[in-house]
């Protein structure tokens, strides 16, 4: 089984890729989903993203093209 790690720098693209996984596990995904949705709303309102720290999201896929894992790195906090 091959595992593919897809790193993304756009929260909207991440939501599109990981929506089903996040929706299926809402309690486990609450921090990732909430922070990502906030960043999507901020971008839609024209707010700029912080530039003093890396922001990225991760989608994990196996042989099935659906997402099997997800994560993020935002602000100066640890990876979730």
OpenMM code with the backbone's topology and positions (N, CA, C; nanometers):
from openmm import Vec3, app, unit

residues = "UNK UNK UNK UNK UNK UNK UNK UNK UNK UNK UNK UNK UNK UNK UNK UNK UNK UNK UNK UNK UNK UNK UNK UNK UNK UNK UNK UNK UNK UNK UNK UNK UNK UNK UNK UNK UNK UNK UNK UNK UNK UNK UNK UNK UNK UNK UNK UNK UNK UNK UNK UNK UNK UNK UNK UNK UNK UNK UNK UNK UNK UNK UNK UNK UNK UNK UNK UNK UNK UNK UNK UNK UNK UNK UNK UNK UNK UNK UNK UNK".split()
positions = [
    Vec3(0.0842, -0.1174, 0.0000),
    Vec3(0.0000, 0.0000, 0.0000),
    Vec3(0.0892, 0.1244, 0.0000),
    Vec3(0.0627, 0.2119, -0.0930),
    Vec3(0.1367, 0.3376, -0.1025),
    Vec3(0.0627, 0.4454, -0.0233),
    Vec3(0.1389, 0.5276, 0.0452),
    Vec3(0.0820, 0.6399, 0.1189),
    Vec3(0.1314, 0.7677, 0.0526),
    Vec3(0.0381, 0.8594, 0.0291),
    Vec3(0.0716, 0.9867, -0.0345),
    Vec3(0.0417, 1.0987, 0.0635),
    Vec3(0.1407, 1.1848, 0.0877),
    Vec3(0.1229, 1.3023, 0.1722),
    Vec3(0.1111, 1.4231, 0.0805),
    Vec3(-0.0023, 1.4905, 0.0869),
    Vec3(-0.0270, 1.6067, 0.0021),
    Vec3(-0.0283, 1.7313, 0.0904),
    Vec3(0.0763, 1.8123, 0.0790),
    Vec3(0.0857, 1.9358, 0.1560),
    Vec3(0.0188, 2.0480, 0.0777),
    Vec3(-0.0627, 2.1265, 0.1474),
    Vec3(-0.1384, 2.2346, 0.0851),
    Vec3(-0.1153, 2.3639, 0.1607),
    Vec3(-0.1180, 2.4749, 0.0903),
    Vec3(-0.1030, 2.6036, 0.1588),
    Vec3(-0.2287, 2.6888, 0.1502),
    Vec3(-0.3363, 2.6329, 0.0981),
    Vec3(-0.4627, 2.7045, 0.0870),
    Vec3(-0.5696, 2.6334, 0.1698),
    Vec3(-0.6320, 2.7017, 0.2665),
    Vec3(-0.7304, 2.6351, 0.3510),
    Vec3(-0.8524, 2.5858, 0.2733),
    Vec3(-0.8942, 2.6585, 0.1707),
    Vec3(-1.0093, 2.6156, 0.0911),
    Vec3(-0.9830, 2.4868, 0.0158),
    Vec3(-0.8639, 2.4745, -0.0383),
    Vec3(-0.8259, 2.3521, -0.1085),
    Vec3(-0.8228, 2.2350, -0.0114),
    Vec3(-0.7729, 2.2608, 0.1101),
    Vec3(-0.7707, 2.1567, 0.2123),
    Vec3(-0.9121, 2.1117, 0.2476),
    Vec3(-1.0027, 2.2070, 0.2681),
    Vec3(-1.1418, 2.1718, 0.3024),
    Vec3(-1.2026, 2.0864, 0.1914),
    Vec3(-1.1793, 2.1245, 0.0666),
    Vec3(-1.2314, 2.0453, -0.0452),
    Vec3(-1.1774, 1.9027, -0.0424),
    Vec3(-1.0485, 1.8886, -0.0127),
    Vec3(-0.9845, 1.7569, -0.0152),
    Vec3(-1.0193, 1.6712, 0.1058),
    Vec3(-1.0400, 1.7330, 0.2211),
    Vec3(-1.0567, 1.6568, 0.3462),
    Vec3(-1.1972, 1.6639, 0.4039),
    Vec3(-1.2902, 1.7263, 0.3355),
    Vec3(-1.4245, 1.7493, 0.3913),
    Vec3(-1.4894, 1.6210, 0.4422),
    Vec3(-1.4923, 1.5172, 0.3612),
    Vec3(-1.5594, 1.3933, 0.4020),
    Vec3(-1.4959, 1.3331, 0.5264),
    Vec3(-1.3640, 1.3341, 0.5319),
    Vec3(-1.2938, 1.2806, 0.6488),
    Vec3(-1.3242, 1.3633, 0.7731),
    Vec3(-1.3170, 1.4945, 0.7621),
    Vec3(-1.3435, 1.5815, 0.8767),
    Vec3(-1.4886, 1.5680, 0.9230),
    Vec3(-1.5808, 1.5567, 0.8295),
    Vec3(-1.7225, 1.5430, 0.8640),
    Vec3(-1.7512, 1.4082, 0.9306),
    Vec3(-1.6795, 1.3055, 0.8918),
    Vec3(-1.7009, 1.1717, 0.9482),
    Vec3(-1.6476, 1.1587, 1.0904),
    Vec3(-1.5541, 1.2473, 1.1281),
    Vec3(-1.4931, 1.2393, 1.2611),
    Vec3(-1.4909, 1.3778, 1.3253),
    Vec3(-1.6081, 1.4364, 1.3480),
    Vec3(-1.6149, 1.5759, 1.3925),
    Vec3(-1.5491, 1.6036, 1.5273),
    Vec3(-1.5551, 1.5120, 1.6188),
    Vec3(-1.4954, 1.5368, 1.7506),
    Vec3(-1.3437, 1.5385, 1.7400),
    Vec3(-1.2879, 1.4439, 1.6688),
    Vec3(-1.1426, 1.4376, 1.6522),
    Vec3(-1.0901, 1.5519, 1.5659),
    Vec3(-1.1724, 1.6005, 1.4750),
    Vec3(-1.1277, 1.7014, 1.3789),
    Vec3(-1.1680, 1.8435, 1.4169),
    Vec3(-1.2232, 1.8619, 1.5351),
    Vec3(-1.2806, 1.9922, 1.5685),
    Vec3(-1.1807, 2.1077, 1.5617),
    Vec3(-1.0600, 2.0905, 1.6101),
    Vec3(-0.9622, 2.1996, 1.6077),
    Vec3(-0.9202, 2.2288, 1.4642),
    Vec3(-0.8861, 2.1255, 1.3891),
    Vec3(-0.8448, 2.1441, 1.2503),
    Vec3(-0.9571, 2.2090, 1.1701),
    Vec3(-1.0790, 2.1574, 1.1840),
    Vec3(-1.1922, 2.2100, 1.1070),
    Vec3(-1.2244, 2.3541, 1.1456),
    Vec3(-1.2253, 2.3843, 1.2740),
    Vec3(-1.2623, 2.5180, 1.3199),
    Vec3(-1.1599, 2.6229, 1.2764),
    Vec3(-1.0327, 2.5957, 1.2962),
    Vec3(-0.9288, 2.6910, 1.2579),
    Vec3(-0.9284, 2.7101, 1.1067),
    Vec3(-0.9426, 2.6016, 1.0330),
    Vec3(-0.9409, 2.6102, 0.8871),
    Vec3(-1.0603, 2.6892, 0.8352),
    Vec3(-1.1779, 2.6636, 0.8886),
    Vec3(-1.2970, 2.7383, 0.8462),
    Vec3(-1.2819, 2.8871, 0.8781),
    Vec3(-1.2228, 2.9188, 0.9921),
    Vec3(-1.2005, 3.0603, 1.0267),
    Vec3(-1.1082, 3.1262, 0.9257),
    Vec3(-1.0012, 3.0581, 0.8883),
    Vec3(-0.9089, 3.1132, 0.7895),
    Vec3(-0.9758, 3.1281, 0.6524),
    Vec3(-1.0654, 3.0371, 0.6179),
    Vec3(-1.1405, 3.0499, 0.4923),
    Vec3(-1.2314, 3.1724, 0.4975),
    Vec3(-1.2999, 3.1926, 0.6090),
    Vec3(-1.3872, 3.3106, 0.6241),
    Vec3(-1.3058, 3.4391, 0.6192),
    Vec3(-1.1938, 3.4412, 0.6884),
    Vec3(-1.1076, 3.5597, 0.6869),
    Vec3(-1.0642, 3.5937, 0.5447),
    Vec3(-1.0244, 3.4921, 0.4686),
    Vec3(-0.9805, 3.5149, 0.3304),
    Vec3(-1.0955, 3.5676, 0.2456),
    Vec3(-1.2156, 3.5147, 0.2659),
    Vec3(-1.3320, 3.5602, 0.1897),
    Vec3(-1.3651, 3.7064, 0.2202),
    Vec3(-1.3298, 3.7521, 0.3396),
    Vec3(-1.3545, 3.8909, 0.3790),
    Vec3(-1.2362, 3.9816, 0.3445),
    Vec3(-1.1371, 3.9267, 0.2768),
    Vec3(-1.0234, 4.0059, 0.2335),
    Vec3(-0.9160, 4.0257, 0.3378),
    Vec3(-0.9240, 3.9536, 0.4487),
    Vec3(-0.8222, 3.9660, 0.5525),
    Vec3(-0.6967, 3.8893, 0.5107),
    Vec3(-0.5814, 3.9457, 0.5394),
    Vec3(-0.4567, 3.8777, 0.5039),
    Vec3(-0.4216, 3.7737, 0.6092),
    Vec3(-0.3486, 3.6749, 0.5650),
    Vec3(-0.3030, 3.5697, 0.6556),
    Vec3(-0.1788, 3.6161, 0.7276),
    Vec3(-0.1539, 3.5616, 0.8455),
    Vec3(-0.0300, 3.5948, 0.9163),
    Vec3(0.0907, 3.5525, 0.8325),
    Vec3(0.1920, 3.6360, 0.8291),
    Vec3(0.3113, 3.6048, 0.7512),
    Vec3(0.4309, 3.5726, 0.8401),
    Vec3(0.4102, 3.5730, 0.9714),
    Vec3(0.5209, 3.5498, 1.0628),
    Vec3(0.5343, 3.4040, 1.1053),
    Vec3(0.4541, 3.3172, 1.0445),
    Vec3(0.4629, 3.1750, 1.0791),
    Vec3(0.4142, 3.0925, 0.9603),
    Vec3(0.4602, 2.9696, 0.9507),
    Vec3(0.4161, 2.8844, 0.8395),
    Vec3(0.2712, 2.8398, 0.8595),
    Vec3(0.1983, 2.8351, 0.7519),
    Vec3(0.0622, 2.7811, 0.7531),
    Vec3(0.0562, 2.6737, 0.6458),
    Vec3(0.0264, 2.5518, 0.6845),
    Vec3(0.0075, 2.4471, 0.5860),
    Vec3(-0.0887, 2.3421, 0.6385),
    Vec3(-0.1443, 2.2681, 0.5449),
    Vec3(-0.2369, 2.1600, 0.5762),
    Vec3(-0.1850, 2.0361, 0.5071),
    Vec3(-0.2247, 1.9221, 0.5599),
    Vec3(-0.1785, 1.7943, 0.5077),
    Vec3(-0.2982, 1.7022, 0.4883),
    Vec3(-0.3040, 1.6414, 0.3720),
    Vec3(-0.4025, 1.5377, 0.3444),
    Vec3(-0.3248, 1.4093, 0.3185),
    Vec3(-0.3651, 1.3016, 0.3838),
    Vec3(-0.3001, 1.1720, 0.3678),
    Vec3(-0.3943, 1.0824, 0.2891),
    Vec3(-0.3406, 1.0216, 0.1861),
    Vec3(-0.4191, 0.9295, 0.1033),
    Vec3(-0.3432, 0.7971, 0.0924),
    Vec3(-0.4206, 0.6886, 0.0767),
    Vec3(-0.3579, 0.5599, 0.0497),
    Vec3(-0.3956, 0.5193, -0.0923),
    Vec3(-0.4043, 0.3917, -0.1204),
    Vec3(-0.4363, 0.3474, -0.2561),
    Vec3(-0.5737, 0.3958, -0.3023),
    Vec3(-0.6618, 0.4191, -0.2088),
    Vec3(-0.7931, 0.4755, -0.2383),
    Vec3(-0.7745, 0.6276, -0.2441),
    Vec3(-0.8274, 0.6954, -0.3436),
    Vec3(-0.8027, 0.8400, -0.3535),
    Vec3(-0.8690, 0.9240, -0.2440),
    Vec3(-0.9540, 0.8632, -0.1630),
    Vec3(-1.0150, 0.9393, -0.0539),
    Vec3(-0.9119, 0.9702, 0.0536),
    Vec3(-0.9374, 1.0760, 0.1294),
    Vec3(-0.8487, 1.1130, 0.2398),
    Vec3(-0.8628, 1.0130, 0.3533),
    Vec3(-0.7492, 0.9728, 0.4102),
    Vec3(-0.7508, 0.8836, 0.5252),
    Vec3(-0.6901, 0.9498, 0.6484),
    Vec3(-0.6356, 1.0690, 0.6302),
    Vec3(-0.5784, 1.1430, 0.7412),
    Vec3(-0.5649, 1.2891, 0.7032),
    Vec3(-0.5566, 1.3741, 0.8051),
    Vec3(-0.5453, 1.5172, 0.7805),
    Vec3(-0.4740, 1.5821, 0.8981),
    Vec3(-0.4081, 1.6930, 0.8696),
    Vec3(-0.3407, 1.7671, 0.9743),
    Vec3(-0.3169, 1.9097, 0.9301),
    Vec3(-0.2645, 1.9903, 1.0214),
    Vec3(-0.2363, 2.1293, 0.9872),
    Vec3(-0.1225, 2.1822, 1.0712),
    Vec3(-0.0644, 2.2915, 1.0239),
    Vec3(0.0369, 2.3659, 1.0984),
    Vec3(-0.0016, 2.5127, 1.0843),
    Vec3(-0.0374, 2.5730, 1.1943),
    Vec3(-0.0777, 2.7130, 1.1924),
    Vec3(-0.0163, 2.7848, 1.3110),
    Vec3(-0.0024, 2.9130, 1.2980),
    Vec3(0.0483, 2.9996, 1.4043),
    Vec3(0.1780, 2.9436, 1.4629),
    Vec3(0.1995, 2.9706, 1.5885),
    Vec3(0.3223, 2.9243, 1.6523),
    Vec3(0.2917, 2.8071, 1.7452),
    Vec3(0.1861, 2.7378, 1.7150),
    Vec3(0.1448, 2.6242, 1.7973),
    Vec3(0.1948, 2.4946, 1.7353),
    Vec3(0.1892, 2.3907, 1.8120),
    Vec3(0.2380, 2.2626, 1.7633),
    Vec3(0.1474, 2.2052, 1.6532),
    Vec3(0.1977, 2.1097, 1.5783),
    Vec3(0.1218, 2.0443, 1.4719),
    Vec3(0.0116, 1.9608, 1.5343),
    Vec3(-0.1073, 1.9680, 1.4758),
    Vec3(-0.2207, 1.8893, 1.5239),
    Vec3(-0.2408, 1.7713, 1.4349),
] * unit.nanometer
topology = app.Topology()
chain = topology.addChain("A")
for resn in residues:
    res = topology.addResidue(resn, chain)
    for name in ("N", "CA", "C"):
        topology.addAtom(name, app.Element.getBySymbol(name[0]), res)
